[in-house]
Structures are given as C-alpha cells and as structure tokens.
Amino acid sequence: VIMYNIVLYYTSSTGCTSRSLLLKAIEKHYGISEDKLELVHEYGRKPYFASHPDIHFSISHSGDIWGVVFSDNEVGLDMQYPNPSVAQEKIAKRYFHPDEYRAFLDGENFYYIWTRKEAVCKLFGYGIDARFPKINTYAQEFESFTFAVKTVMPISDNFPYYSIASGADFVYNSIKF
C-alpha cells in the first residue's frame, strides 16, 4: 500500500502576497532560500520550481487564511469559508457530479463536496471547466487516475473547510506558521 506524507502550512494572509507566503513556507519546510527558487508558470500546467521539480505543492486561500500543502507527489488543496450568500442549490446542480448532487440533496454539506472537487481538480492541474461536473469525488477515480481525498470540517467559525487530494492514500500534518 502506497502512503504519502503531506504537510499543510497555514497562516493569516493579511498584508502578504501568496508568493511571499509560499516562499516563507518552503524555507521553513525544506530549508531552501528564496534566491534558490524560480517559480515557473506555463499555460495548462500547475506552477512548479525549475530548480526543484520534486517539490509538489498546492495553494489555496479563503477570507484571511492562506494555506499550502507540500508532498513528494502531485497534490491539491482547497479551502473555503462558508458564505451564506452563495447560491448552493444552483451551483451544485450545475457543477456537481450526479452522485455528489444526490448527496447534497440528501443533506451532505455543500462546502464538504465543493472543497473536495476543487482539491481534486488542483491535483490534476485542471481548472473549473467542462471536466469539473464529470469528476465524482466519491468514486475516487477519474479518467483512469485514482486519487484519495480527505476533508476537514471547520473546528470553529474562524476556520474554513479544507480538502486535500493526492494520487494515493496519505497522512498529513497541519502546521500554523
């Protein structure tokens, strides 16, 4: 059985750019200074570090909280604070897989499903496109790829829902910095 280790770093994003927080987290986790990193953005690909392609990461933020997950393999992260003005029924009907939509109608929390979908899309490097409603996060397989996803419900009103997705089962640690 393959088991990945994943680390989630999170902090307040107030007054900071996502790039500066990412570089701070990399220095803390890997001991690599900013001057040794070149972040590359290519159309249709996840960002990566040219000098360290073995560093796999995914970033998310919601409200004033920012997070990044690091892994030895591809990984996806999504964080969402519940927003009472979101048209959950309309969004669920349009973007959820039929199995997810049924679960939503049966009482599953909207943000539980949404964060799982976004984390899986980030794992694969997809955006919210035509594939989004075809992904069934309960099946844990899409286009012959298998994945594992774990979702954490908020521990308080000051903390968002978050989901992490990976290509195999995993354990993770959360570190506030």
Buried (B, 14 or more C-beta within 10 A) or exposed (E): EEEBEBBBBBBEBEEEEEEEBBBBBBBEBBEBEEEEBEEEEEEEEBBBBEEBEEBBBBBBBBBEBBBBBBBEBBBBBBBBBBEEEEEBEEEBEEBBBEEBBEBBEEEBBBBBBBBBBBBBBBBBEBEEEEEBBEBBBEEBEBEEEEBBBBBBEBEEEEBBBBBBBBBEBBEBEBEEE
